[in-house]
Amino acid sequence: MSVGLVLEGGGTRSWYTSGVLTALNEEQIEFPTVYGVSAGALTALSYISGQLTRNNAAAYMKNMRDRRFMSIGNLRQTGSYFGFDFMLEALPRQTPFDYQTFFRSPVGLKVGTTDLETGRPVYFEKAELDEKFTPVRASCSLPFLTNIVEYRNYHLLDGGCSEPIPVERSIKDGNEKNVIVLTQDVSYRERRGSRLMDFALARKYKKYPNFICSMERHAQVYNRELAICTRLEQQNKAVVLRPDGRFIMRRYRDPNQLMRMYQMGIYDCKEKLPLIRKFVS
């Protein structure tokens, strides 16, 4: 029985995901395929290369306050709030990313992006990634805050715009069970954007009407995917990990708060290890 590992995005909340994946690395638990969107796809890189350790995470966390990581200065200079060159090129050179292990690993990766022309998700497999991990950049490229990414004749943005929790893709690929890592607490539900947001989308992305429609349906899609996760968990077809709602991140670049979120992910994963092992064995 095939089991998928499904990773939601969530920006800095994905330090919870990093904690979960660190625990999986420590326990040497692997999955045939990892499905990731946005920050979920980014964290999957180090998981597959076997480099998501507590020491590496702590070292990377220190860079969160670096203006090259994310800043208004980046937005003014490059059109992107996030410094993808810094995140995906400069930092991996400081702590060398193990490209060889990553590409030789039997663990597959499917990175979710959103095609602006169709408004639908487009997934790129590990073999389709270039040296700059351009599909991962696209998957993390939030509307308004980043440039449109061009790759293989696609115009792409954040994978979470069209499929924020890639569980349906995993099911479509034939995975009968899934381990799903969410970055919002159990009470969270998405709300539809305001009319002002609709106006801003229509003005900014007027060349891409299908993308605008997809964004207008985002809350509906997200809440439907949450319902799927809940149903699979009730049917014993999924292990769902999510952060405790009692912990509120007030400062998204505070290393202490990020470390708490990271440690929560490690703890929650270890609590559910018996069930996860049962799934993958």
N, C-alpha and C positions, 0 to 999 in steps of 0.2 A: 504494500500500500504506500503510495507516494505522499510525502508530506512537504508542504511549502512553508517557507518562513516569510511572513508578510510584515513590512515595515512602513508605518505611516510617517509622514513628514512632521513638521512642527517647529522648525527653527531651533532655538536654543533649548526648547523642551525635549529635543531629541537626545540630550545628554542622558535622559532616562533610557532611551534605546541603546545608547552606548554602554550603559551599565549592564543591560540585559545581554548584549552581545559579548561583553567582556566575560561574564559568567559562562556563557556558552563556549567561548574560546578556552577558558580555564578547564572546563569539563570535557573539552575536545568533542563537542557535539556539532555535527555538520548536517546540512540539509541538501537535498538534490538541487534546489533552486531557491534563491532569495529574490523576493519581489520588493523593490523599494522605490519610493517617490520622494522627491525633494531631499530634505535632510536625512530621510531614511535611506535613500540611495547613497548618500555621501558616507554615512556610517558603515554601510555594507562593504565598502572598499577595504577598510582595515580589518573587518571581521574575516573576509575571505582570504586576505593575505596573512592572517594569523598575527597581526600586529596590534590588535586592540587589547592592550594590557593596561593595568592601573597606572604604571609609570608613564607610559606614552600618553594616556588620557590626561594625566595631571600636567604633563609638559605642554600638551596642546591647549589645555584650558587656560594656561597663563597668557596665551596669545589673544584671548578673546577681547582684551582691552586695547590691543594694538589697532591703531586707526586703519591700518592696511586690511584688517579683517572685515570690518564694516564701519562705514562712516559717511557723513554728508560730503566730506572731501572726495571720497571715491565717486559718489554720485555726480558731483560737479565735474570731475576730471574725466571719468570714463562712461558716465551714463548709468552706472550700476552702483547701488549702495554697498553691495558685497564685493570684496576683493578676491575674485575667483583665481586670478593669477597667483595671489599670495597663498590662498587656501590649497590650491591644487597643484601648484608648481614650486613656489618658494619653500613652504613648510615641508613638503615631502623631501626636499633636498636637505633640509636641516636635520630631519629624522628620516633617513632614506626609506622611501616606500619600496617594498619588496615586489616589484613588478613581476619578477619571474615566478614567485610563489603564487601571486594573484592569478596570473593567466594559466598556470599549470594546475591550479586547484580543480578538483572534480566538482566543486560547488559552483553551480551556475548563477548568473545574475541577470535579472531583467529590470531595466531602469525605465520607469514610466515618465513620459513627457506629454505635453499637450500640443497638438498640431493646430496652429492658428487658422489654417485654411478650412479645416473640417470641424474644429472644436472638439475633436475626439482624441483619446489617448493613443500614443504611439510608444511602443516598447522597443528598447534596444538591448540585445544580448551582449554578453561579455566580449564575444569575438568581434562585435561591431564597434567597440570602444577604440578611440584613438589614444595617442600618448597623453593628450591634454584632458582626457575624459570629458570631451565636449558634451555628450548626452547627459552626463551627471551635472554639468554646469547648467544645461538647459532645464533639467529637472528641478534645479534649485532657483531658477530665475523667476522671481515673483513679478507679477504685473505691476506696472508703474515704477518699481524700484530697480529694475534691471533692463538691459537691452534684450531685444529679441535675438535668439540664437539661431543661426543658419547652419544646418547640418544635413548633408545628403538630400538636398533639394527640399528640405522641410524648413518651415519657420516655426520655432518652438519656444515654449515657455514652461513654467512650473507644471510638473506632472500632477500636482495636487489640484490644479484647476479643473481637470476633467475626471480624475479618478483618485481622490484623496487617500483612500484606503484600498490598495490593489488586491483585495481578497477575491473579487470577481474574476480577475485575470488568472489568479492561481487556480480557482475552481474550473475555469474554462480550459486550462492546461491539463486538467485531469487529476489534480491533487485532491484526494478524498478527505484529507485532514490538513489542518494548518495550525502553526504557532503564529499568533498575531500580536504584534507590539504596537500599542496605541500610545499617544502622547497627551491625551486629555483624560480627565477623570471620568468615572462612570456616569455622572450626572450631566455631562456636557452634551448639548445639542447645538447644531449650527443654526443661526438665524439668517434670514434673507437680508441681503444688503439694502441700503437706503436708496431712495430715488436719486440722491446726489451721487451715490456710487454708480448707479446705472447711467447717469448723465456723463460722468467722468469716463466710464468704459466706452460709451458710444463715441465720445470725442477722441479719446486716445487710440482706440482700435477700430475706427470706422471702416478700415479696409478689410476687417475680418468679422463679418456679421455672425458667422457660426461660432466663433470664439466668444463673442458677446453673449449669445444665447446660452452657451455652456456655462459661463460665469453666472448668469442669472439663475441657472438651475443648480448652482453649486450646493446650496444648503440642502436642497431636496436629495441630491445624490449622496452627500455626506451622511445624512441621517438614515438613508436607506442602507448604506454600507455598514453603518453602526448596527442597524437592526439585523443584518446578515451575520455579523460577528456574534451578536448575542444569541441568535438562533443556532448557529453552529456550536457555540459553547454549551448550550442547553442540550444539544443532541450528542454531546461528547465527540464532536468532530473538530473541535478547536480548543486550544489553550490560549486564553486572552490575557495579556499582561498590560496593565495601565497604571499610571501614577496615582497615588493617594490624593483625593481632592482636598484634604485638609492642608496640604502643602501648597502655598501660593508663591509663585516666583514674582517678586516685586521689582527686582532689578535684573534684567535679562543678561547682563554681562558681569555680574558679581560672581567671582570664582567660588566663593563659599556656597552660594545658592546652587550654582551649577554642580558643585561636588555633592551636595545633598541629593540633588536629583539623580546624579550618576550612581551614588551609593544605594539609593532606593531601587534603581533598576537591577543592580547586582543582587540585593536582598530578595526582591520579588521573584527573580528568576530562580534563585537557589531554593526558595520555598516551593516552587512548582517543578523542580527538577524531576521528581519521581514520575509525574504525569508526562512531562516532555520526553523523558527517556522511553517511556512506554510507547509514545507516539512514534519515535524514530527507530525503535528497535525492530 
